[in-house]
Amino acid sequence: MKKIISYLYHLNSLKNFKEKILFKYKIIDRYTISRKKIFKNSYQTKINLKIIKELIKKNISTYNSRLLLKYCNLTKKNKLKVADWGGGCGNYGIYLSKKNKIIDYVIYEKAKLVNIMNRNDCIKNYFALRRIKFKNSQKIKNFNKFDLLIAFGALSYVKNIYKFLKKNSMPKYIGISRLPLITNSVSEPILIDRFAGFHHEKFNSKKKLIDYLRLNYQILYFKEDAKGLRESKKKIFNYEVKSFNIFLKKKPN
């Protein structure tokens, strides 16, 4: 009976499990190249209040907490105004509030998630006490009022990373984590990822990005994150892909 219950409990995950096996052994291709320069994904389309409450309870990993504190310490400021691009349900902000590291913390996310966060008084008050707010990522123009922008695993879902990192719209410091970059080509394809939904993702060239960053930023930290990519993402078609953690300081005008 326990086996039957266990099977039923995991039934909803069966489709994802099958996909993992098929992708792992190259029986079907996980990625296709998009010929249309559009960005859509199915992340958070099924988000609801119950899921959010469970996600809020989760702690960030030891690895991410160390990297986050490293980025904060590199600013040489005790407390920060932080913009968190693609920060989900606020777990990074909660962690930094416990460490007494923030003055203000704004998470920029999809409208559906933001609406749920801001319409539920209990959740809104919980984050307000920690000086954390949620805003629609589609409405941001610049991040100049912040000390630090962080983007953990989120920048590959930005259509044009060069436009996003435009110097005059950025704060003094930028901390990036788990950014997949192509290491053997200057091509920058938009790929459709079929895993657990339907996602457009931009894969940028490491060489082109470094050349761009050097024009306007001091690169204080640029290191491969060996565990930042699933195995199925490390080679896509003829592209060799690696994940990188990056910390930038804006050059003075």
C-alpha positions as CSV (number, residue, x, y, z in Angstrom):
1,M,0.0,0.0,0.0
2,K,2.8,2.4,0.8
3,K,4.3,1.8,-2.6
4,I,1.0,2.6,-4.3
5,I,0.6,5.8,-2.2
6,S,4.2,6.8,-3.1
7,Y,3.5,6.2,-6.8
8,L,0.4,8.2,-6.7
9,Y,2.1,11.0,-4.8
10,H,4.8,11.3,-7.5
11,L,2.5,10.8,-10.5
12,N,2.5,14.5,-11.3
13,S,6.3,14.4,-11.6
14,L,6.3,11.5,-14.0
15,K,6.2,13.6,-17.1
16,N,9.3,15.6,-15.9
17,F,11.1,12.4,-15.0
18,K,10.5,10.9,-18.5
19,E,11.7,14.2,-20.1
20,K,14.9,14.0,-18.0
21,I,15.7,10.5,-19.2
22,L,14.9,11.4,-22.8
23,F,17.0,14.5,-22.7
24,K,19.9,12.8,-20.9
25,Y,20.3,10.0,-23.4
26,K,19.7,12.3,-26.4
27,I,16.6,10.4,-27.5
28,I,14.9,13.7,-28.1
29,D,16.5,17.2,-28.3
30,R,15.9,19.4,-25.3
31,Y,16.6,22.6,-27.2
32,T,15.6,24.0,-30.6
33,I,16.9,27.3,-32.1
34,S,14.2,30.0,-32.1
35,R,14.1,32.0,-35.3
36,K,11.8,34.6,-33.8
37,K,13.3,37.2,-31.4
38,I,10.6,36.8,-28.8
39,F,10.8,35.8,-25.1
40,K,8.2,33.7,-23.5
41,N,8.3,31.1,-20.8
42,S,6.0,29.0,-18.6
43,Y,7.8,29.7,-15.3
44,Q,5.3,30.8,-12.7
45,T,2.2,30.4,-14.9
46,K,0.9,28.0,-12.2
47,I,2.1,30.1,-9.3
48,N,-0.5,30.5,-6.5
49,L,-0.7,31.6,-2.9
50,K,-0.3,28.1,-1.5
51,I,2.9,27.5,-3.6
52,I,4.3,30.9,-2.6
53,K,3.8,30.2,1.1
54,E,5.8,27.0,0.8
55,L,8.6,28.7,-1.2
56,I,8.9,31.5,1.3
57,K,9.8,28.9,4.0
58,K,12.8,27.6,2.0
59,N,16.3,28.6,2.9
60,I,18.8,29.4,0.2
61,S,21.7,27.0,-0.2
62,T,25.0,27.5,1.7
63,Y,26.8,28.0,-1.6
64,N,24.4,30.8,-2.6
65,S,24.4,32.4,0.8
66,R,28.2,32.6,0.8
67,L,28.2,34.1,-2.7
68,L,25.6,36.6,-1.8
69,L,27.5,37.8,1.3
70,K,30.7,37.9,-0.9
71,Y,28.9,40.3,-3.3
72,C,27.6,42.4,-0.4
73,N,31.1,42.6,1.2
74,L,32.7,43.6,-2.2
75,T,30.6,46.8,-2.1
76,K,32.4,47.8,1.2
77,K,29.1,49.0,2.6
78,N,27.5,47.7,5.8
79,K,23.9,48.1,4.6
80,L,22.6,48.3,1.1
81,K,19.8,49.3,-1.1
82,V,19.4,46.2,-3.3
83,A,17.5,45.4,-6.5
84,D,16.9,41.7,-7.0
85,W,16.2,40.9,-10.7
86,G,14.2,37.7,-11.0
87,G,14.3,37.2,-7.2
88,G,11.3,34.8,-7.0
89,C,9.6,34.7,-3.6
90,G,12.2,36.8,-1.8
91,N,14.4,34.2,-0.2
92,Y,17.6,36.1,-0.9
93,G,16.1,39.2,0.6
94,I,14.9,37.3,3.7
95,Y,18.4,35.9,4.2
96,L,20.1,39.4,3.9
97,S,17.5,40.9,6.3
98,K,18.4,38.3,8.9
99,K,22.0,39.3,8.4
100,N,21.0,43.0,8.9
101,K,22.5,43.8,5.5
102,I,19.8,45.8,3.8
103,I,18.2,49.3,4.0
104,D,15.7,48.6,1.2
105,Y,15.3,45.5,-1.0
106,V,13.2,45.5,-4.1
107,I,12.4,42.3,-6.1
108,Y,11.6,42.6,-9.8
109,E,9.4,39.8,-10.9
110,K,6.6,38.7,-13.2
111,A,3.3,40.5,-12.8
112,K,1.4,37.5,-11.6
113,L,3.7,36.8,-8.7
114,V,4.0,40.5,-7.8
115,N,0.2,40.8,-7.7
116,I,-0.2,37.9,-5.4
117,M,2.5,39.2,-3.1
118,N,1.1,42.7,-2.9
119,R,-2.6,41.8,-2.6
120,N,-2.2,39.4,0.4
121,D,-2.0,41.5,3.5
122,C,-0.3,38.8,5.6
123,I,2.5,38.3,3.0
124,K,2.8,42.0,2.3
125,N,3.3,42.8,6.0
126,Y,5.7,40.0,6.5
127,F,8.0,41.4,3.8
128,A,7.4,45.1,4.8
129,L,8.8,44.3,8.2
130,R,12.0,43.1,6.5
131,R,12.1,46.2,4.2
132,I,11.4,44.0,1.1
133,K,9.1,45.1,-1.7
134,F,7.9,43.4,-5.0
135,K,7.6,45.3,-8.3
136,N,6.7,44.3,-11.8
137,S,9.9,43.7,-13.8
138,Q,8.2,45.1,-17.0
139,K,8.0,48.6,-15.5
140,I,11.5,49.2,-14.4
141,K,13.5,51.9,-16.3
142,N,16.7,52.0,-14.3
143,F,18.4,51.0,-11.1
144,N,20.3,54.1,-10.2
145,K,18.8,54.6,-6.8
146,F,20.2,51.2,-5.6
147,D,23.7,50.4,-4.4
148,L,23.7,46.8,-5.7
149,L,21.8,44.8,-8.4
150,I,21.8,41.1,-8.1
151,A,20.6,38.5,-10.7
152,F,20.9,34.9,-9.6
153,G,20.2,32.6,-12.4
154,A,18.0,35.2,-14.2
155,L,19.9,37.0,-16.8
156,S,19.7,34.4,-19.5
157,Y,16.0,35.2,-19.7
158,V,16.8,38.8,-20.6
159,K,16.3,39.3,-24.3
160,N,19.2,41.8,-24.7
161,I,21.8,41.6,-21.9
162,Y,23.8,44.4,-23.4
163,K,20.9,46.8,-23.3
164,F,20.0,45.6,-19.8
165,L,23.5,46.3,-18.5
166,K,23.6,49.7,-20.0
167,K,25.9,51.7,-17.8
168,N,23.7,54.8,-17.1
169,S,20.8,52.6,-15.9
170,M,22.8,50.5,-13.5
171,P,23.8,51.0,-9.8
172,K,27.5,51.1,-8.8
173,Y,27.7,47.4,-8.2
174,I,26.3,44.3,-10.0
175,G,26.4,40.7,-8.8
176,I,25.5,38.0,-11.3
177,S,25.2,34.2,-10.6
178,R,24.7,31.2,-12.8
179,L,25.0,33.0,-16.1
180,P,25.4,30.4,-19.0
181,L,27.9,31.6,-21.6
182,I,29.0,30.1,-24.8
183,T,32.8,29.6,-24.7
184,N,33.6,28.4,-28.2
185,S,31.7,30.8,-30.4
186,V,30.7,34.4,-30.8
187,S,27.2,33.4,-31.9
188,E,24.4,34.3,-29.5
189,P,21.4,32.1,-30.3
190,I,17.9,32.3,-28.7
191,L,17.0,28.7,-27.8
192,I,13.7,27.1,-26.8
193,D,14.1,24.9,-23.8
194,R,11.4,22.2,-23.7
195,F,12.2,21.0,-20.1
196,A,9.2,21.4,-17.7
197,G,7.4,23.7,-20.0
198,F,8.3,26.1,-22.8
199,H,11.1,28.7,-22.3
200,H,13.0,31.1,-24.5
201,E,16.5,31.6,-23.3
202,K,19.4,33.7,-24.7
203,F,22.8,32.2,-24.7
204,N,25.5,34.9,-24.9
205,S,29.1,34.6,-26.0
206,K,31.6,34.8,-23.1
207,K,34.1,36.7,-25.4
208,K,31.5,39.3,-26.6
209,L,30.2,39.9,-23.1
210,I,33.6,40.4,-21.5
211,D,34.6,42.8,-24.3
212,Y,31.3,44.7,-23.7
213,L,31.7,44.8,-19.9
214,R,35.3,46.1,-20.0
215,L,34.1,49.3,-21.7
216,N,32.1,50.4,-18.7
217,Y,32.9,48.2,-15.7
218,Q,35.7,46.9,-13.6
219,I,35.4,43.2,-13.5
220,L,36.1,42.4,-9.9
221,Y,35.1,38.8,-10.0
222,F,34.6,36.4,-12.9
223,K,34.7,32.7,-12.1
224,E,33.2,29.5,-13.5
225,D,30.5,27.9,-11.5
226,A,31.1,24.2,-12.1
227,K,27.8,23.2,-10.5
228,G,25.8,26.0,-12.1
229,L,24.6,24.0,-15.1
230,R,22.8,20.7,-15.5
231,E,24.7,18.2,-17.7
232,S,22.2,18.6,-20.5
233,K,23.1,22.3,-20.8
234,K,26.8,22.0,-21.0
235,K,26.8,21.2,-24.7
236,I,23.9,22.3,-26.9
237,F,24.3,21.5,-30.6
238,N,27.9,22.6,-31.3
239,Y,27.9,25.2,-28.5
240,E,30.1,24.6,-25.4
241,V,28.4,26.3,-22.5
242,K,29.7,27.1,-19.0
243,S,28.1,28.8,-16.0
244,F,29.7,31.9,-14.5
245,N,29.5,34.1,-11.4
246,I,30.4,37.7,-12.0
247,F,30.8,40.9,-9.9
248,L,31.1,44.3,-11.6
249,K,31.8,47.8,-10.4
250,K,30.7,50.7,-12.6
251,K,33.6,52.9,-13.9
252,P,33.3,56.6,-13.1
253,N,32.1,58.8,-15.9
